[in-house]
Amino acid sequence: MNLAIIDYGSGNLRSVENAFKNSININKLKFSIEVTNKLTSISKADHLVLPGVGSFPDCKKGLKDIDGLIDLLNNEVIYKKKKFLGICVGMQLMVDYSSEKKRTAGFGWLKGNFKKIEKKGLDYLGRDYKIPHMGWNNLQIENKIHPIVENISENEQYYFVHSYFLESKQNDQIIANTTYNHKIPAIIGKDNYVGVQFHPEKSGNSGQKFLYNWLKWRP
Amino acid sequence: MLSTRVIACLDVQNGRTVKGTNFINLRDAGDPVEQAKQYSTIGADEICFLDISATYEKRRAMFNVISKTAETCFVPLTVGGGVKDLNDFRDLLNSGADKVSINSSAVYNPKLIKQSSDKFGNQCVVLAIDAVENIKMPSGYEVTTHGGRKKTNIDSLKWAKQGVKNGAGEILLTSMNTDGTKKGYNLKLTKLISQNVSVPVIASGGAGSPKDMVDVVLKAGASAVLAASIFHYDIHTIYSVKKEMSENGIIVRDCEN
């Protein structure tokens, strides 16, 4: 199996690569990994990972700057049904649009839009809700039979850093939520594609467990 | 619920850690890569490397340390010390740092905060403020650079607010008055900054016991606590700190005993 981590100028992808490599080695899986921005490599790969840090409009621009990439992703994921993972802004790009800085369209694979996390109120210790939502948080698993959350307990925590959250009425696409002031979708997905708001590559053993689930998932 | 983070900080000089640690199972106790891995294994929520090398040539060793650490250490990694411009920023991020903390360079080149957050995103820009008590300042605290040796005549609160406005995603706040005393964090300073900025504030400087961590969270509203020496000499561990925090009602991420 061949895994392509898509490099479109959004930050350092080494962490994502390192975390996948570790999971592949430990679990003795037969995968090769390529970090690439080449359309031919992406279309040859069996599975696709789209990371993303920074702002939604910047990431969208990075994708658009690679001629044909967005069309190719649509084709590979929606029509050819290749397994796909979006991480952080890579996940955000999977929905209709985001209001970060200016309204920017995503791929529209899932329903909803990203808006700023609400600040009002105080947390359980009387502290303000700081934005970004930064640090380790639990999941509330909504779709307990999804293979992607196998063996993951609600006591485990994942590393989040983001300021926008998915607002959507489409509940069946939400696999897990987290809570920071209000409910925030943490794992979303449909058919052969999932997206995570947290960073599995920075979430210690829990993150490794998630990556392993995704690698062995056969949608 | 979001955990309050416990961050272990390592001082690195010429690619080696300066202060000792007592991890018995390390092959090389001065190797920051092994120490970072050990800290992440026992439950540190983030690792912070502070590079105190004097020259650029010596600083290059840091890139190697970061890239090796990032291969095996799957928790967020912050690197600071000597970051001067966007090139330094890029080099550190490309080596595997998740966040870069800037201090003196932000004071001498205030545009760096905006430039770096525009370029790399505010999630990776940490504004480090070394504050010292000064009654002549409106907030009572002056920003210092060079480890507290140089005064700047800049008010710490104003500087924090401006930094956030320019795109800093987090503030690493060190009290130069309590740093190294092991008598507890500066609660007044931490509360002042934390209540007046919208981003998370990491308390630093003065931790001597797990109780100090509890106090700075409960009494001053810190989003995260950072400590260096308290973890290095085996008196207190990440586990004992988190246990004390948890017993006082602060939610922390589980870690190994």
Contacts between the chains, C-beta under 8 A, distances in Angstrom:
chain1	res1	chain2	res2	distance
A	11	B	93	6.7
A	11	B	120	6.6
A	11	B	121	7.1
A	11	B	124	7.6
A	12	B	93	4.9
A	12	B	94	5.5
A	12	B	96	6.7
A	12	B	97	7.9
A	14	B	67	7.3
A	14	B	70	6.1
A	14	B	94	7.5
A	14	B	96	5.3
A	15	B	70	5.9
A	15	B	74	7.9
A	15	B	96	6.3
A	15	B	98	6.9
A	18	B	70	5.9
A	18	B	71	5.2
A	18	B	72	7.8
A	18	B	74	7.7
A	18	B	96	7.6
A	19	B	74	5.6
A	22	B	72	7.4
A	22	B	74	7.2
A	53	B	120	7.6
A	53	B	121	5.1
A	53	B	123	6.2
A	53	B	124	7.1
A	54	B	120	6.5
A	54	B	121	3.3
A	54	B	123	7.6
A	55	B	121	6.4
A	58	B	121	7.5
A	119	B	198	7.0
A	123	B	2	7.6
A	124	B	1	7.0
A	124	B	249	7.9
A	124	B	251	7.6
A	125	B	217	6.8
A	125	B	218	6.5
A	125	B	221	7.5
A	125	B	249	7.3
A	125	B	250	6.9
A	126	B	221	7.4
A	127	B	194	7.6
A	127	B	221	4.5
A	127	B	223	7.3
A	128	B	194	7.9
A	128	B	195	7.3
A	128	B	198	7.6
A	128	B	221	7.4
A	130	B	198	6.5
A	130	B	199	5.7
A	130	B	200	4.5
A	130	B	201	7.8
A	130	B	223	5.6
A	131	B	198	5.7
A	131	B	199	6.9
A	132	B	122	7.5
A	132	B	123	6.1
A	132	B	169	5.8
A	132	B	170	7.9
A	132	B	199	7.0
A	132	B	200	7.4
A	133	B	2	6.9
A	134	B	123	7.5
A	134	B	169	7.4
A	134	B	170	6.6
A	134	B	200	5.2
A	134	B	223	7.5
A	135	B	2	5.4
A	135	B	3	5.9
A	135	B	4	7.7
A	135	B	5	5.0
A	135	B	45	6.9
A	135	B	200	7.5
A	135	B	223	7.4
A	135	B	224	7.1
A	136	B	2	7.2
A	136	B	3	4.5
A	136	B	5	7.0
A	136	B	45	5.9
A	136	B	253	4.5
A	137	B	1	6.9
A	137	B	2	4.8
A	137	B	3	7.0
A	138	B	1	6.6
A	155	B	254	6.9
A	156	B	254	7.9
A	157	B	3	6.1
A	157	B	253	4.8
A	157	B	254	7.6
A	159	B	75	7.2
A	159	B	76	6.2
A	160	B	2	7.9
A	161	B	76	7.9
A	161	B	123	4.7
A	161	B	169	7.7
A	162	B	123	7.6
A	179	B	1	6.6
A	180	B	2	5.6
A	199	B	76	7.9
A	201	B	74	6.5
A	202	B	74	6.0
A	202	B	75	6.1
A	202	B	76	5.1
A	202	B	98	6.6
A	203	B	74	6.9
A	203	B	75	7.9
A	204	B	40	6.8
A	204	B	74	5.4
A	204	B	75	5.6
A	205	B	74	8.0
A	207	B	74	5.9
A	208	B	74	6.8
